[in-house]
Amino acid sequence: MQAIELDELVQSTISSMPEKVRRIFELSRFEGLKYKEIAVRLSISVKTVEANMGKALKLFRQNLKVQTAFKE
């Protein structure tokens, strides 16, 4: 997979995320916040942050799997 395709997949996956999941993912990956910092900023529990990050990463795994299967 080329860099441009990967960037498109990442952007597409992020835009398809539910708002809360997307926000938590962006705070973690793009702003570099730790789960506890995200929890404080959004007034949610660390467990909620963990659960939503799990959802975000699951979406990435699924989309990457679909994309690579499509290429074969």
All heavy atoms as a GROMACS GRO file, in nm:
protein
  582
    1MET      N    1   0.085  -0.117   0.000
    1MET     CA    2   0.000   0.000   0.000
    1MET      C    3   0.090   0.124   0.000
    1MET      O    4   0.182   0.135   0.079
    1MET     CB    5  -0.089  -0.004   0.124
    1MET     CG    6  -0.185   0.109   0.132
    1MET     SD    7  -0.301   0.096   0.270
    1MET     CE    8  -0.412  -0.025   0.208
    2GLN      N    9   0.061   0.215  -0.088
    2GLN     CA   10   0.142   0.335  -0.099
    2GLN      C   11   0.099   0.439   0.003
    2GLN      O   12  -0.011   0.435   0.057
    2GLN     CB   13   0.132   0.390  -0.240
    2GLN     CG   14   0.192   0.296  -0.342
    2GLN     CD   15   0.207   0.362  -0.477
    2GLN    OE1   16   0.183   0.480  -0.492
    2GLN    NE2   17   0.248   0.284  -0.574
    3ALA      N   18   0.188   0.534   0.028
    3ALA     CA   19   0.164   0.636   0.131
    3ALA      C   20   0.035   0.714   0.106
    3ALA      O   21  -0.040   0.743   0.200
    3ALA     CB   22   0.283   0.730   0.140
    4ILE      N   23   0.008   0.748  -0.019
    4ILE     CA   24  -0.113   0.826  -0.050
    4ILE      C   25  -0.237   0.743  -0.020
    4ILE      O   26  -0.333   0.793   0.040
    4ILE     CB   27  -0.112   0.873  -0.198
    4ILE    CG1   28   0.001   0.974  -0.218
    4ILE    CG2   29  -0.245   0.933  -0.237
    4ILE    CD1   30   0.025   1.011  -0.362
    5GLU      N   31  -0.234   0.617  -0.059
    5GLU     CA   32  -0.348   0.529  -0.031
    5GLU      C   33  -0.368   0.512   0.120
    5GLU      O   34  -0.483   0.512   0.167
    5GLU     CB   35  -0.327   0.392  -0.094
    5GLU     CG   36  -0.332   0.390  -0.245
    5GLU     CD   37  -0.297   0.254  -0.300
    5GLU    OE1   38  -0.188   0.202  -0.269
    5GLU    OE2   39  -0.380   0.198  -0.374
    6LEU      N   40  -0.259   0.497   0.191
    6LEU     CA   41  -0.267   0.481   0.335
    6LEU      C   42  -0.324   0.607   0.400
    6LEU      O   43  -0.411   0.598   0.488
    6LEU     CB   44  -0.129   0.447   0.393
    6LEU     CG   45  -0.125   0.416   0.542
    6LEU    CD1   46  -0.216   0.300   0.576
    6LEU    CD2   47   0.018   0.384   0.583
    7ASP      N   48  -0.279   0.723   0.356
    7ASP     CA   49  -0.332   0.849   0.409
    7ASP      C   50  -0.482   0.861   0.382
    7ASP      O   51  -0.558   0.902   0.470
    7ASP     CB   52  -0.257   0.968   0.349
    7ASP     CG   53  -0.299   1.099   0.412
    7ASP    OD1   54  -0.294   1.109   0.536
    7ASP    OD2   55  -0.339   1.190   0.337
    8GLU      N   56  -0.524   0.823   0.263
    8GLU     CA   57  -0.667   0.828   0.230
    8GLU      C   58  -0.746   0.732   0.319
    8GLU      O   59  -0.856   0.765   0.364
    8GLU     CB   60  -0.688   0.794   0.083
    8GLU     CG   61  -0.642   0.903  -0.012
    8GLU     CD   62  -0.647   0.862  -0.158
    8GLU    OE1   63  -0.682   0.745  -0.188
    8GLU    OE2   64  -0.616   0.947  -0.243
    9LEU      N   65  -0.691   0.613   0.343
    9LEU     CA   66  -0.756   0.516   0.430
    9LEU      C   67  -0.768   0.570   0.572
    9LEU      O   68  -0.873   0.558   0.635
    9LEU     CB   69  -0.680   0.383   0.429
    9LEU     CG   70  -0.734   0.274   0.521
    9LEU    CD1   71  -0.872   0.230   0.475
    9LEU    CD2   72  -0.639   0.157   0.527
   10VAL      N   73  -0.663   0.632   0.621
   10VAL     CA   74  -0.664   0.688   0.756
   10VAL      C   75  -0.770   0.798   0.765
   10VAL      O   76  -0.853   0.799   0.857
   10VAL     CB   77  -0.525   0.743   0.795
   10VAL    CG1   78  -0.532   0.829   0.921
   10VAL    CG2   79  -0.426   0.629   0.814
   11GLN      N   80  -0.770   0.891   0.669
   11GLN     CA   81  -0.867   1.001   0.670
   11GLN      C   82  -1.011   0.949   0.658
   11GLN      O   83  -1.101   0.997   0.727
   11GLN     CB   84  -0.837   1.101   0.559
   11GLN     CG   85  -0.707   1.176   0.578
   11GLN     CD   86  -0.697   1.245   0.712
   11GLN    OE1   87  -0.792   1.304   0.761
   11GLN    NE2   88  -0.581   1.234   0.774
   12SER      N   89  -1.030   0.852   0.573
   12SER     CA   90  -1.163   0.793   0.555
   12SER      C   91  -1.210   0.724   0.683
   12SER      O   92  -1.327   0.737   0.723
   12SER     CB   93  -1.158   0.693   0.439
   12SER     OG   94  -1.271   0.614   0.436
   13THR      N   95  -1.120   0.652   0.746
   13THR     CA   96  -1.155   0.581   0.870
   13THR      C   97  -1.189   0.681   0.980
   13THR      O   98  -1.288   0.664   1.050
   13THR     CB   99  -1.040   0.488   0.914
   13THR    OG1  100  -1.013   0.395   0.809
   13THR    CG2  101  -1.076   0.414   1.041
   14ILE      N  102  -1.109   0.784   0.993
   14ILE     CA  103  -1.135   0.886   1.096
   14ILE      C  104  -1.269   0.953   1.072
   14ILE      O  105  -1.348   0.972   1.165
   14ILE     CB  106  -1.021   0.989   1.102
   14ILE    CG1  107  -0.893   0.923   1.158
   14ILE    CG2  108  -1.059   1.110   1.187
   14ILE    CD1  109  -0.769   1.007   1.148
   15SER      N  110  -1.299   0.988   0.946
   15SER     CA  111  -1.428   1.055   0.921
   15SER      C  112  -1.548   0.964   0.943
   15SER      O  113  -1.657   1.014   0.967
   15SER     CB  114  -1.439   1.117   0.784
   15SER     OG  115  -1.345   1.083   0.696
   16SER      N  116  -1.527   0.833   0.936
   16SER     CA  117  -1.639   0.741   0.956
   16SER      C  118  -1.665   0.710   1.104
   16SER      O  119  -1.766   0.647   1.137
   16SER     CB  120  -1.614   0.609   0.880
   16SER     OG  121  -1.515   0.532   0.947
   17MET      N  122  -1.577   0.756   1.191
   17MET     CA  123  -1.592   0.727   1.334
   17MET      C  124  -1.703   0.812   1.394
   17MET      O  125  -1.723   0.926   1.354
   17MET     CB  126  -1.462   0.762   1.409
   17MET     CG  127  -1.347   0.672   1.380
   17MET     SD  128  -1.200   0.729   1.469
   17MET     CE  129  -1.082   0.609   1.410
   18PRO      N  130  -1.772   0.754   1.493
   18PRO     CA  131  -1.866   0.838   1.570
   18PRO      C  132  -1.790   0.954   1.634
   18PRO      O  133  -1.671   0.942   1.664
   18PRO     CB  134  -1.920   0.742   1.677
   18PRO     CG  135  -1.895   0.605   1.621
   18PRO     CD  136  -1.771   0.616   1.538
   19GLU      N  137  -1.858   1.064   1.655
   19GLU     CA  138  -1.794   1.187   1.704
   19GLU      C  139  -1.708   1.166   1.829
   19GLU      O  140  -1.593   1.210   1.834
   19GLU     CB  141  -1.903   1.292   1.734
   19GLU     CG  142  -1.852   1.420   1.795
   19GLU     CD  143  -1.768   1.504   1.700
   19GLU    OE1  144  -1.783   1.491   1.578
   19GLU    OE2  145  -1.686   1.583   1.749
   20LYS      N  146  -1.762   1.098   1.929
   20LYS     CA  147  -1.688   1.079   2.054
   20LYS      C  148  -1.562   0.995   2.032
   20LYS      O  149  -1.456   1.027   2.084
   20LYS     CB  150  -1.778   1.013   2.158
   20LYS     CG  151  -1.719   1.007   2.296
   20LYS     CD  152  -1.823   0.953   2.394
   20LYS     CE  153  -1.777   0.965   2.537
   20LYS     NZ  154  -1.879   0.920   2.630
   21VAL      N  155  -1.575   0.889   1.955
   21VAL     CA  156  -1.461   0.802   1.925
   21VAL      C  157  -1.354   0.881   1.849
   21VAL      O  158  -1.236   0.874   1.881
   21VAL     CB  159  -1.505   0.678   1.844
   21VAL    CG1  160  -1.387   0.596   1.800
   21VAL    CG2  161  -1.605   0.594   1.924
   22ARG      N  162  -1.397   0.958   1.751
   22ARG     CA  163  -1.304   1.038   1.671
   22ARG      C  164  -1.230   1.139   1.757
   22ARG      O  165  -1.109   1.155   1.748
   22ARG     CB  166  -1.379   1.110   1.558
   22ARG     CG  167  -1.286   1.192   1.467
   22ARG     CD  168  -1.362   1.265   1.358
   22ARG     NE  169  -1.467   1.350   1.407
   22ARG     CZ  170  -1.449   1.469   1.466
   22ARG    NH1  171  -1.328   1.515   1.484
   22ARG    NH2  172  -1.552   1.540   1.505
   23ARG      N  173  -1.303   1.208   1.843
   23ARG     CA  174  -1.242   1.310   1.928
   23ARG      C  175  -1.136   1.248   2.020
   23ARG      O  176  -1.026   1.300   2.033
   23ARG     CB  177  -1.350   1.379   2.012
   23ARG     CG  178  -1.297   1.489   2.099
   23ARG     CD  179  -1.255   1.608   2.015
   23ARG     NE  180  -1.209   1.714   2.103
   23ARG     CZ  181  -1.094   1.777   2.088
   23ARG    NH1  182  -1.018   1.751   1.986
   23ARG    NH2  183  -1.057   1.871   2.171
   24ILE      N  184  -1.167   1.136   2.080
   24ILE     CA  185  -1.073   1.068   2.169
   24ILE      C  186  -0.952   1.021   2.091
   24ILE      O  187  -0.837   1.038   2.134
   24ILE     CB  188  -1.143   0.953   2.244
   24ILE    CG1  189  -1.241   1.011   2.346
   24ILE    CG2  190  -1.042   0.860   2.310
   24ILE    CD1  191  -1.335   0.912   2.410
   25PHE      N  192  -0.974   0.965   1.974
   25PHE     CA  193  -0.863   0.919   1.890
   25PHE      C  194  -0.771   1.035   1.854
   25PHE      O  195  -0.648   1.024   1.864
   25PHE     CB  196  -0.916   0.851   1.763
   25PHE     CG  197  -0.807   0.808   1.671
   25PHE    CD1  198  -0.740   0.689   1.693
   25PHE    CD2  199  -0.769   0.887   1.564
   25PHE    CE1  200  -0.636   0.650   1.609
   25PHE    CE2  201  -0.666   0.848   1.480
   25PHE     CZ  202  -0.600   0.728   1.503
   26GLU      N  203  -0.829   1.146   1.811
   26GLU     CA  204  -0.749   1.262   1.772
   26GLU      C  205  -0.670   1.319   1.889
   26GLU      O  206  -0.553   1.356   1.873
   26GLU     CB  207  -0.838   1.370   1.711
   26GLU     CG  208  -0.892   1.332   1.575
   26GLU     CD  209  -0.993   1.430   1.519
   26GLU    OE1  210  -1.051   1.511   1.597
   26GLU    OE2  211  -1.016   1.427   1.397
   27LEU      N  212  -0.731   1.325   2.006
   27LEU     CA  213  -0.658   1.374   2.123
   27LEU      C  214  -0.540   1.284   2.157
   27LEU      O  215  -0.434   1.331   2.194
   27LEU     CB  216  -0.753   1.386   2.243
   27LEU     CG  217  -0.854   1.500   2.238
   27LEU    CD1  218  -0.956   1.487   2.350
   27LEU    CD2  219  -0.786   1.635   2.244
   28SER      N  220  -0.560   1.156   2.142
   28SER     CA  221  -0.454   1.061   2.173
   28SER      C  222  -0.344   1.062   2.068
   28SER      O  223  -0.226   1.079   2.100
   28SER     CB  224  -0.512   0.920   2.185
   28SER     OG  225  -0.409   0.825   2.201
   29ARG      N  226  -0.382   1.045   1.944
   29ARG     CA  227  -0.283   1.026   1.839
   29ARG      C  228  -0.226   1.154   1.780
   29ARG      O  229  -0.109   1.159   1.747
   29ARG     CB  230  -0.342   0.940   1.727
   29ARG     CG  231  -0.375   0.799   1.769
   29ARG     CD  232  -0.253   0.728   1.828
   29ARG     NE  233  -0.271   0.585   1.838
   29ARG     CZ  234  -0.289   0.520   1.951
   29ARG    NH1  235  -0.291   0.584   2.066
   29ARG    NH2  236  -0.305   0.389   1.951
   30PHE      N  237  -0.307   1.257   1.768
   30PHE     CA  238  -0.259   1.380   1.706
   30PHE      C  239  -0.210   1.484   1.806
   30PHE      O  240  -0.122   1.563   1.776
   30PHE     CB  241  -0.366   1.441   1.616
   30PHE     CG  242  -0.407   1.350   1.502
   30PHE    CD1  243  -0.539   1.340   1.463
   30PHE    CD2  244  -0.314   1.272   1.435
   30PHE    CE1  245  -0.577   1.257   1.359
   30PHE    CE2  246  -0.351   1.188   1.331
   30PHE     CZ  247  -0.483   1.181   1.293
   31GLU      N  248  -0.272   1.485   1.926
   31GLU     CA  249  -0.228   1.581   2.026
   31GLU      C  250  -0.137   1.519   2.131
   31GLU      O  251  -0.082   1.588   2.216
   31GLU     CB  252  -0.350   1.647   2.092
   31GLU     CG  253  -0.427   1.734   1.992
   31GLU     CD  254  -0.536   1.815   2.057
   31GLU    OE1  255  -0.522   1.854   2.174
   31GLU    OE2  256  -0.637   1.840   1.987
   32GLY      N  257  -0.123   1.386   2.128
   32GLY     CA  258  -0.030   1.318   2.216
   32GLY      C  259  -0.071   1.312   2.362
   32GLY      O  260   0.014   1.292   2.449
   33LEU      N  261  -0.200   1.326   2.390
   33LEU     CA  262  -0.245   1.321   2.528
   33LEU      C  263  -0.253   1.178   2.578
   33LEU      O  264  -0.284   1.086   2.502
   33LEU     CB  265  -0.383   1.387   2.542
   33LEU     CG  266  -0.393   1.535   2.509
   33LEU    CD1  267  -0.536   1.583   2.530
   33LEU    CD2  268  -0.297   1.617   2.591
   34LYS      N  269  -0.226   1.160   2.705
   34LYS     CA  270  -0.242   1.029   2.770
   34LYS      C  271  -0.390   1.009   2.800
   34LYS      O  272  -0.467   1.104   2.805
   34LYS     CB  273  -0.159   1.025   2.898
   34LYS     CG  274  -0.010   1.037   2.872
   34LYS     CD  275   0.068   1.022   3.000
   34LYS     CE  276   0.216   1.036   2.986
   34LYS     NZ  277   0.280   1.012   2.862
   35TYR      N  278  -0.427   0.883   2.821
   35TYR     CA  279  -0.568   0.852   2.845
   35TYR      C  280  -0.624   0.931   2.963
   35TYR      O  281  -0.736   0.980   2.957
   35TYR     CB  282  -0.587   0.703   2.869
   35TYR     CG  283  -0.573   0.616   2.745
   35TYR    CD1  284  -0.537   0.670   2.622
   35TYR    CD2  285  -0.598   0.481   2.751
   35TYR    CE1  286  -0.526   0.591   2.510
   35TYR    CE2  287  -0.587   0.400   2.638
   35TYR     CZ  288  -0.550   0.456   2.518
   35TYR     OH  289  -0.540   0.376   2.408
   36LYS      N  290  -0.547   0.944   3.069
   36LYS     CA  291  -0.594   1.019   3.187
   36LYS      C  292  -0.617   1.166   3.152
   36LYS      O  293  -0.715   1.226   3.195
   36LYS     CB  294  -0.495   1.006   3.302
   36LYS     CG  295  -0.544   1.073   3.428
   36LYS     CD  296  -0.456   1.043   3.547
   36LYS     CE  297  -0.515   1.113   3.668
   36LYS     NZ  298  -0.473   1.057   3.792
   37GLU      N  299  -0.529   1.223   3.072
   37GLU     CA  300  -0.544   1.363   3.031
   37GLU      C  301  -0.669   1.381   2.945
   37GLU      O  302  -0.741   1.481   2.958
   37GLU     CB  303  -0.421   1.409   2.954
   37GLU     CG  304  -0.295   1.412   3.037
   37GLU     CD  305  -0.169   1.431   2.955
   37GLU    OE1  306  -0.159   1.376   2.842
   37GLU    OE2  307  -0.079   1.502   3.004
   38ILE      N  308  -0.696   1.285   2.858
   38ILE     CA  309  -0.816   1.290   2.774
   38ILE      C  310  -0.940   1.281   2.863
   38ILE      O  311  -1.036   1.357   2.845
   38ILE     CB  312  -0.816   1.176   2.670
   38ILE    CG1  313  -0.699   1.194   2.573
   38ILE    CG2  314  -0.949   1.170   2.596
   38ILE    CD1  315  -0.674   1.074   2.484
   39ALA      N  316  -0.937   1.190   2.959
   39ALA     CA  317  -1.051   1.173   3.050
   39ALA      C  318  -1.081   1.302   3.125
   39ALA      O  319  -1.198   1.343   3.135
   39ALA     CB  320  -1.022   1.059   3.148
   40VAL      N  321  -0.978   1.368   3.174
   40VAL     CA  322  -0.997   1.494   3.246
   40VAL      C  323  -1.052   1.601   3.153
   40VAL      O  324  -1.148   1.671   3.186
   40VAL     CB  325  -0.864   1.540   3.312
   40VAL    CG1  326  -0.875   1.682   3.363
   40VAL    CG2  327  -0.824   1.445   3.424
   41ARG      N  328  -0.994   1.613   3.034
   41ARG     CA  329  -1.036   1.717   2.940
   41ARG      C  330  -1.181   1.700   2.898
   41ARG      O  331  -1.256   1.797   2.884
   41ARG     CB  332  -0.947   1.716   2.816
   41ARG     CG  333  -0.985   1.827   2.720
   41ARG     CD  334  -0.900   1.834   2.599
   41ARG     NE  335  -0.767   1.885   2.632
   41ARG     CZ  336  -0.679   1.921   2.540
   41ARG    NH1  337  -0.710   1.913   2.412
   41ARG    NH2  338  -0.561   1.965   2.574
   42LEU      N  339  -1.224   1.574   2.879
   42LEU     CA  340  -1.360   1.549   2.831
   42LEU      C  341  -1.459   1.516   2.944
   42LEU      O  342  -1.576   1.487   2.916
   42LEU     CB  343  -1.359   1.435   2.728
   42LEU     CG  344  -1.275   1.459   2.603
   42LEU    CD1  345  -1.281   1.337   2.511
   42LEU    CD2  346  -1.318   1.584   2.530
   43SER      N  347  -1.410   1.517   3.068
   43SER     CA  348  -1.494   1.484   3.184
   43SER      C  349  -1.559   1.346   3.172
   43SER      O  350  -1.680   1.330   3.189
   43SER     CB  351  -1.602   1.592   3.206
   43SER     OG  352  -1.542   1.717   3.225
   44ILE      N  353  -1.476   1.249   3.137
   44ILE     CA  354  -1.521   1.110   3.126
   44ILE      C  355  -1.420   1.023   3.202
   44ILE      O  356  -1.314   1.070   3.243
   44ILE     CB  357  -1.534   1.064   2.979
   44ILE    CG1  358  -1.399   1.080   2.906
   44ILE    CG2  359  -1.644   1.139   2.908
   44ILE    CD1  360  -1.400   1.030   2.762
   45SER      N  361  -1.454   0.896   3.219
   45SER     CA  362  -1.362   0.807   3.290
   45SER      C  363  -1.251   0.757   3.197
   45SER      O  364  -1.268   0.755   3.074
   45SER     CB  365  -1.438   0.688   3.348
   45SER     OG  366  -1.476   0.599   3.244
   46VAL      N  367  -1.143   0.713   3.257
   46VAL     CA  368  -1.033   0.655   3.179
   46VAL      C  369  -1.082   0.529   3.108
   46VAL      O  370  -1.044   0.501   2.994
   46VAL     CB  371  -0.911   0.625   3.270
   46VAL    CG1  372  -0.803   0.549   3.195
   46VAL    CG2  373  -0.854   0.754   3.328
   47LYS      N  374  -1.171   0.454   3.173
   47LYS     CA  375  -1.227   0.333   3.111
   47LYS      C  376  -1.305   0.368   2.983
   47LYS      O  377  -1.300   0.294   2.885
   47LYS     CB  378  -1.320   0.260   3.209
   47LYS     CG  379  -1.247   0.191   3.320
   47LYS     CD  380  -1.175   0.069   3.267
   47LYS     CE  381  -1.114  -0.009   3.381
   47LYS     NZ  382  -1.025  -0.114   3.334
   48THR      N  383  -1.374   0.480   2.984
   48THR     CA  384  -1.447   0.523   2.865
   48THR      C  385  -1.348   0.559   2.754
   48THR      O  386  -1.371   0.525   2.637
   48THR     CB  387  -1.538   0.644   2.898
   48THR    OG1  388  -1.631   0.604   2.998
   48THR    CG2  389  -1.612   0.692   2.776
   49VAL      N  390  -1.240   0.624   2.790
   49VAL     CA  391  -1.135   0.656   2.692
   49VAL      C  392  -1.080   0.526   2.633
   49VAL      O  393  -1.068   0.512   2.511
   49VAL     CB  394  -1.022   0.740   2.755
   49VAL    CG1  395  -0.908   0.760   2.656
   49VAL    CG2  396  -1.075   0.874   2.804
   50GLU      N  397  -1.047   0.431   2.719
   50GLU     CA  398  -0.993   0.302   2.673
   50GLU      C  399  -1.090   0.231   2.579
   50GLU      O  400  -1.049   0.180   2.474
   50GLU     CB  401  -0.962   0.212   2.793
   50GLU     CG  402  -0.846   0.261   2.877
   50GLU     CD  403  -0.831   0.184   3.007
   50GLU    OE1  404  -0.918   0.100   3.040
   50GLU    OE2  405  -0.730   0.208   3.076
   51ALA      N  406  -1.216   0.229   2.617
   51ALA     CA  407  -1.317   0.160   2.535
   51ALA      C  408  -1.330   0.226   2.398
   51ALA      O  409  -1.338   0.157   2.295
   51ALA     CB  410  -1.452   0.160   2.607
   52ASN      N  411  -1.332   0.358   2.396
   52ASN     CA  412  -1.347   0.429   2.269
   52ASN      C  413  -1.222   0.418   2.182
   52ASN      O  414  -1.232   0.411   2.059
   52ASN     CB  415  -1.386   0.574   2.293
   52ASN     CG  416  -1.532   0.587   2.325
   52ASN    OD1  417  -1.616   0.582   2.236
   52ASN    ND2  418  -1.566   0.600   2.452
   53MET      N  419  -1.105   0.416   2.243
   53MET     CA  420  -0.982   0.394   2.165
   53MET      C  421  -0.984   0.253   2.106
   53MET      O  422  -0.941   0.232   1.993
   53MET     CB  423  -0.858   0.415   2.252
   53MET     CG  424  -0.818   0.558   2.268
   53MET     SD  425  -0.780   0.642   2.111
   53MET     CE  426  -0.633   0.552   2.062
   54GLY      N  427  -1.034   0.158   2.182
   54GLY     CA  428  -1.048   0.022   2.130
   54GLY      C  429  -1.138   0.018   2.007
   54GLY      O  430  -1.108  -0.049   1.909
   55LYS      N  431  -1.247   0.094   2.011
   55LYS     CA  432  -1.338   0.102   1.896
   55LYS      C  433  -1.268   0.164   1.776
   55LYS      O  434  -1.282   0.117   1.662
   55LYS     CB  435  -1.462   0.183   1.930
   55LYS     CG  436  -1.554   0.116   2.029
   55LYS     CD  437  -1.669   0.207   2.068
   55LYS     CE  438  -1.753   0.146   2.178
   55LYS     NZ  439  -1.859   0.236   2.224
   56ALA      N  440  -1.192   0.271   1.801
   56ALA     CA  441  -1.121   0.338   1.692
   56ALA      C  442  -1.019   0.244   1.628
   56ALA      O  443  -1.012   0.233   1.504
   56ALA     CB  444  -1.051   0.464   1.744
   57LEU      N  445  -0.941   0.177   1.709
   57LEU     CA  446  -0.839   0.088   1.655
   57LEU      C  447  -0.900  -0.032   1.584
   57LEU      O  448  -0.847  -0.080   1.483
   57LEU     CB  449  -0.745   0.044   1.768
   57LEU     CG  450  -0.667   0.160   1.831
   57LEU    CD1  451  -0.587   0.111   1.952
   57LEU    CD2  452  -0.577   0.229   1.730
   58LYS      N  453  -1.015  -0.078   1.633
   58LYS     CA  454  -1.085  -0.187   1.566
   58LYS      C  455  -1.129  -0.144   1.426
   58LYS      O  456  -1.117  -0.220   1.330
   58LYS     CB  457  -1.206  -0.230   1.649
   58LYS     CG  458  -1.282  -0.346   1.591
   58LYS     CD  459  -1.398  -0.387   1.680
   58LYS     CE  460  -1.475  -0.502   1.618
   58LYS     NZ  461  -1.590  -0.542   1.702
   59LEU      N  462  -1.178  -0.021   1.414
   59LEU     CA  463  -1.217   0.032   1.282
   59LEU      C  464  -1.097   0.035   1.188
   59LEU      O  465  -1.110   0.000   1.070
   59LEU     CB  466  -1.277   0.172   1.295
   59LEU     CG  467  -1.421   0.181   1.340
   59LEU    CD1  468  -1.457   0.324   1.376
   59LEU    CD2  469  -1.513   0.128   1.233
   60PHE      N  470  -0.982   0.078   1.239
   60PHE     CA  471  -0.862   0.080   1.156
   60PHE      C  472  -0.824  -0.060   1.110
   60PHE      O  473  -0.792  -0.082   0.994
   60PHE     CB  474  -0.744   0.144   1.230
   60PHE     CG  475  -0.741   0.293   1.216
   60PHE    CD1  476  -0.773   0.374   1.324
   60PHE    CD2  477  -0.708   0.354   1.096
   60PHE    CE1  478  -0.772   0.512   1.312
   60PHE    CE2  479  -0.707   0.491   1.082
   60PHE     CZ  480  -0.739   0.570   1.191
   61ARG      N  481  -0.827  -0.156   1.202
   61ARG     CA  482  -0.792  -0.294   1.165
   61ARG      C  483  -0.888  -0.347   1.058
   61ARG      O  484  -0.846  -0.408   0.961
   61ARG     CB  485  -0.794  -0.384   1.289
   61ARG     CG  486  -0.673  -0.370   1.377
   61ARG     CD  487  -0.666  -0.479   1.482
   61ARG     NE  488  -0.778  -0.478   1.574
   61ARG     CZ  489  -0.786  -0.405   1.685
   61ARG    NH1  490  -0.686  -0.326   1.719
   61ARG    NH2  491  -0.892  -0.413   1.762
   62GLN      N  492  -1.018  -0.324   1.077
   62GLN     CA  493  -1.117  -0.372   0.982
   62GLN      C  494  -1.098  -0.308   0.844
   62GLN      O  495  -1.099  -0.376   0.743
   62GLN     CB  496  -1.259  -0.342   1.032
   62GLN     CG  497  -1.302  -0.425   1.149
   62GLN     CD  498  -1.435  -0.379   1.207
   62GLN    OE1  499  -1.481  -0.268   1.185
   62GLN    NE2  500  -1.496  -0.466   1.286
   63ASN      N  501  -1.080  -0.177   0.841
   63ASN     CA  502  -1.064  -0.107   0.714
   63ASN      C  503  -0.935  -0.146   0.643
   63ASN      O  504  -0.932  -0.159   0.521
   63ASN     CB  505  -1.072   0.044   0.733
   63ASN     CG  506  -1.212   0.091   0.763
   63ASN    OD1  507  -1.307   0.015   0.756
   63ASN    ND2  508  -1.226   0.215   0.798
   64LEU      N  509  -0.829  -0.165   0.718
   64LEU     CA  510  -0.703  -0.206   0.659
   64LEU      C  511  -0.715  -0.348   0.603
   64LEU      O  512  -0.666  -0.376   0.493
   64LEU     CB  513  -0.590  -0.200   0.763
   64LEU     CG  514  -0.450  -0.223   0.710
   64LEU    CD1  515  -0.415  -0.124   0.599
   64LEU    CD2  516  -0.348  -0.214   0.822
   65LYS      N  517  -0.782  -0.433   0.676
   65LYS     CA  518  -0.803  -0.571   0.630
   65LYS      C  519  -0.885  -0.574   0.501
   65LYS      O  520  -0.850  -0.642   0.406
   65LYS     CB  521  -0.873  -0.651   0.739
   65LYS     CG  522  -0.882  -0.798   0.714
   65LYS     CD  523  -0.944  -0.868   0.834
   65LYS     CE  524  -0.940  -1.017   0.817
   65LYS     NZ  525  -0.996  -1.086   0.935
   66VAL      N  526  -0.990  -0.494   0.496
   66VAL     CA  527  -1.075  -0.486   0.376
   66VAL      C  528  -0.995  -0.431   0.260
   66VAL      O  529  -1.000  -0.483   0.148
   66VAL     CB  530  -1.201  -0.399   0.404
   66VAL    CG1  531  -1.271  -0.363   0.274
   66VAL    CG2  532  -1.294  -0.470   0.499
   67GLN      N  533  -0.919  -0.326   0.285
   67GLN     CA  534  -0.840  -0.261   0.179
   67GLN      C  535  -0.735  -0.358   0.122
   67GLN      O  536  -0.719  -0.365   0.002
   67GLN     CB  537  -0.774  -0.134   0.233
   67GLN     CG  538  -0.699  -0.056   0.130
   67GLN     CD  539  -0.791   0.012   0.027
   67GLN    OE1  540  -0.909   0.025   0.049
   67GLN    NE2  541  -0.736   0.051  -0.084
   68THR      N  542  -0.665  -0.429   0.208
   68THR     CA  543  -0.562  -0.520   0.159
   68THR      C  544  -0.624  -0.641   0.090
   68THR      O  545  -0.569  -0.690  -0.009
   68THR     CB  546  -0.468  -0.567   0.272
   68THR    OG1  547  -0.544  -0.622   0.378
   68THR    CG2  548  -0.384  -0.452   0.323
   69ALA      N  549  -0.739  -0.686   0.134
   69ALA     CA  550  -0.808  -0.797   0.069
   69ALA      C  551  -0.855  -0.755  -0.069
   69ALA      O  552  -0.852  -0.832  -0.164
   69ALA     CB  553  -0.926  -0.845   0.154
   70PHE      N  554  -0.900  -0.629  -0.080
   70PHE     CA  555  -0.946  -0.576  -0.208
   70PHE      C  556  -0.833  -0.569  -0.309
   70PHE      O  557  -0.854  -0.588  -0.428
   70PHE     CB  558  -1.008  -0.438  -0.184
   70PHE     CG  559  -1.064  -0.375  -0.308
   70PHE    CD1  560  -1.178  -0.424  -0.368
   70PHE    CD2  561  -1.001  -0.266  -0.367
   70PHE    CE1  562  -1.229  -0.365  -0.484
   70PHE    CE2  563  -1.052  -0.207  -0.481
   70PHE     CZ  564  -1.166  -0.257  -0.539
   71LYS      N  565  -0.712  -0.542  -0.263
   71LYS     CA  566  -0.596  -0.528  -0.350
   71LYS      C  567  -0.550  -0.661  -0.409
   71LYS      O  568  -0.487  -0.665  -0.511
   71LYS     CB  569  -0.478  -0.466  -0.274
   71LYS     CG  570  -0.499  -0.322  -0.238
   71LYS     CD  571  -0.466  -0.238  -0.355
   71LYS     CE  572  -0.481  -0.091  -0.320
   71LYS     NZ  573  -0.471  -0.008  -0.435
   72GLU      N  574  -0.579  -0.771  -0.339
   72GLU     CA  575  -0.530  -0.902  -0.384
   72GLU      C  576  -0.603  -0.956  -0.501
   72GLU      O  577  -0.696  -0.928  -0.552
   72GLU     CB  578  -0.536  -1.002  -0.267
   72GLU     CG  579  -0.442  -0.963  -0.158
   72GLU     CD  580  -0.452  -1.056  -0.037
   72GLU    OE1  581  -0.541  -1.143  -0.032
   72GLU    OE2  582  -0.372  -1.040   0.053
   0.00000   0.00000   0.00000
